[in-house]
Structure formats: C-alpha cells, structure tokens
Amino acid sequence: MAAEDAQRPRGGRFWAARALVLAVAIVLGVALQQVLKARLSEIQALAKSDVIRARGELASLLRAGGGGFFGVTTALGFMLINASRRAIREERFPPPGMSWGATRVFTGPQGRRIALVSLAIAITLVICSLAGLALVWHMAAALLACRRI
C-alpha cells in the first residue's frame, strides 16, 4: 500500500500543472485558428485575381499543416510502439519511466496483455497517420494539377 501511495501525486500542484498545460494548449489552439483564418482569407482574396497562384498557396498550406500534424502523430505512434515493446519485454505496463501521474501498474500476464493492446493501438496510429499524410499530400497535388477553364 505504501508503494501505491508513493506513486500518487499530492496537493494542488499536480492539478495546477495540468490546468496550466490545458490552458496553454487552448490559447495556442485559438491563436493558430486565428492565424489560419487570416491566411485563408488572404488566399480567397488572391483567388479573385490569380486562381493558379491561390491554388499553389492553398496546396502549400495543406502540405505544411498536414505534414506537421501527421508527422507529430506518427512520431508519437513510434514512441508508443517503443514503450509498448519495452512493456512486453518486461511484462510491466506502463514500463518504467513512462507514467502519467497516478497510474496503476500491471505486471505479469496482465501487464503483457495490456502492452500488446497498446502496441496494436500504436501501430494503428502510425498507419492511420501515414495514410492521412498521404491523403493530404494527394489533395495538394490534385489542387496543383487543376487548371482554370
């Protein structure tokens, strides 16, 4: 029981840190949304005078945004694959060094089963992220291939 208590975070600092991370994420998300809205308005205005250039700008925006988002999710998937493989090897989930605060640790066959499920989810994340990246890249290429009629 003492080991369980040692893993549990104490006091308001635990929740304050999480609230701060959440607040920063919200502020960054709203700021990014405003920047993107302004950029899309510029592209829409450009489309009235130069459709081909506007399509190129939009394709670049798609590639940058899609590449960034799906690149991050792919990297996260690979990190989770690595952690899951360690957890399978050690028959302990989560593996040592990977914790999100107050977490129950599963060991033995149950820890191995949970690690296998985590590995399957991580592989699915990587596959879906790569598929999403390919789709966004294809959309940008199709947008660039369009010609004004």
C-alpha positions in Angstrom: 0.0 0.0 0.0 2.9 2.4 0.7 4.2 1.9 -2.8 0.8 2.8 -4.2 0.7 6.0 -2.1 4.2 6.9 -3.3 3.0 6.9 -6.9 0.0 9.2 -6.3 0.7 12.9 -6.8 -0.2 15.1 -3.9 -1.6 18.5 -3.4 -2.8 21.2 -5.8 0.5 21.4 -7.7 -0.4 18.3 -9.6 -3.7 19.7 -10.8 -2.4 23.2 -11.3 0.3 21.9 -13.6 -2.3 20.0 -15.7 -4.6 23.0 -15.7 -1.7 25.2 -16.9 -0.8 22.8 -19.7 -4.5 22.7 -20.8 -4.8 26.5 -20.7 -1.6 26.9 -22.8 -2.9 24.3 -25.3 -6.3 26.2 -25.6 -4.6 29.6 -26.1 -2.2 28.2 -28.7 -5.1 26.4 -30.5 -7.2 29.6 -30.6 -4.2 31.7 -31.8 -3.4 29.2 -34.5 -7.0 29.2 -35.6 -7.0 33.0 -36.0 -3.7 32.9 -38.0 -5.1 30.2 -40.2 -8.4 32.1 -40.7 -6.5 35.2 -41.8 -4.3 33.2 -44.1 -7.3 31.5 -45.8 -8.9 34.9 -46.2 -5.8 36.2 -48.0 -5.9 33.1 -50.3 -9.5 33.6 -51.0 -8.9 37.3 -51.9 -5.9 36.2 -54.1 -8.2 33.7 -55.9 -10.2 36.5 -57.3 -7.3 37.8 -59.3 -4.9 34.8 -59.7 -6.5 31.4 -59.3 -3.4 29.4 -60.1 -1.3 31.1 -57.5 -4.1 30.9 -54.9 -4.2 27.1 -55.5 -0.5 26.9 -55.0 -0.7 28.8 -51.8 -3.5 26.6 -50.5 -1.6 23.4 -51.6 1.5 24.7 -49.6 -0.7 25.4 -46.6 -2.2 21.9 -46.8 1.2 20.3 -47.1 2.6 22.3 -44.2 -0.4 21.7 -41.9 -0.8 18.1 -42.8 2.9 17.3 -42.7 3.2 18.9 -39.3 0.1 17.3 -37.8 0.5 13.8 -39.2 4.3 14.0 -38.6 3.7 14.6 -34.9 1.1 11.8 -34.6 3.4 9.4 -36.5 6.3 10.3 -34.1 4.0 9.8 -31.1 3.0 6.4 -32.5 6.6 5.3 -32.9 7.3 6.4 -29.3 4.3 4.4 -28.1 5.5 1.4 -30.1 8.9 1.6 -28.4 7.3 1.9 -25.0 4.9 -1.0 -25.7 7.8 -3.2 -26.8 9.6 -2.5 -23.6 6.5 -3.2 -21.6 6.0 -6.5 -23.4 9.7 -7.5 -22.7 9.4 -6.5 -19.0 5.8 -7.8 -18.6 5.0 -4.5 -16.9 2.6 -1.8 -18.1 3.3 1.1 -18.1 7.1 0.4 -18.5 9.5 2.1 -16.1 10.0 5.8 -16.9 6.6 6.1 -18.6 3.9 7.4 -16.3 1.1 10.0 -16.4 0.9 10.7 -12.7 -1.3 8.4 -10.5 -1.2 5.2 -12.6 -1.9 1.7 -11.7 0.9 -0.6 -12.7 0.0 -4.0 -14.2 2.6 -6.8 -14.1 2.9 -10.4 -15.3 0.5 -11.8 -17.9 -2.0 -9.0 -17.4 0.7 -6.3 -18.0 1.8 -8.2 -21.1 -1.8 -8.3 -22.5 -2.2 -4.6 -21.9 1.2 -3.9 -23.5 0.1 -6.0 -26.6 -3.1 -4.0 -26.9 -1.1 -0.7 -26.5 1.3 -2.0 -29.3 -1.7 -2.7 -31.6 -3.1 0.8 -30.9 0.3 2.4 -31.5 0.8 0.6 -34.8 -2.8 1.6 -35.9 -1.9 5.2 -35.0 1.2 5.1 -37.2 -0.6 3.5 -40.1 -3.5 6.0 -39.9 -1.1 8.9 -39.6 0.8 7.9 -42.6 -2.4 7.3 -44.6 -3.6 10.8 -43.5 -0.3 12.3 -44.6 -0.5 10.6 -48.0 -4.1 11.8 -48.4 -3.3 15.4 -47.6 -0.3 15.2 -50.0 -2.5 13.8 -52.7 -5.1 16.5 -52.1 -2.4 19.2 -52.5 -1.1 17.6 -55.7 -4.6 17.4 -57.1 -5.2 21.0 -56.2 -2.0 22.0 -58.1 -2.9 19.9 -61.1 -6.2 21.8 -61.6 -6.3 24.2 -64.5 -8.5 27.2 -64.9 -11.2 26.6 -67.5 
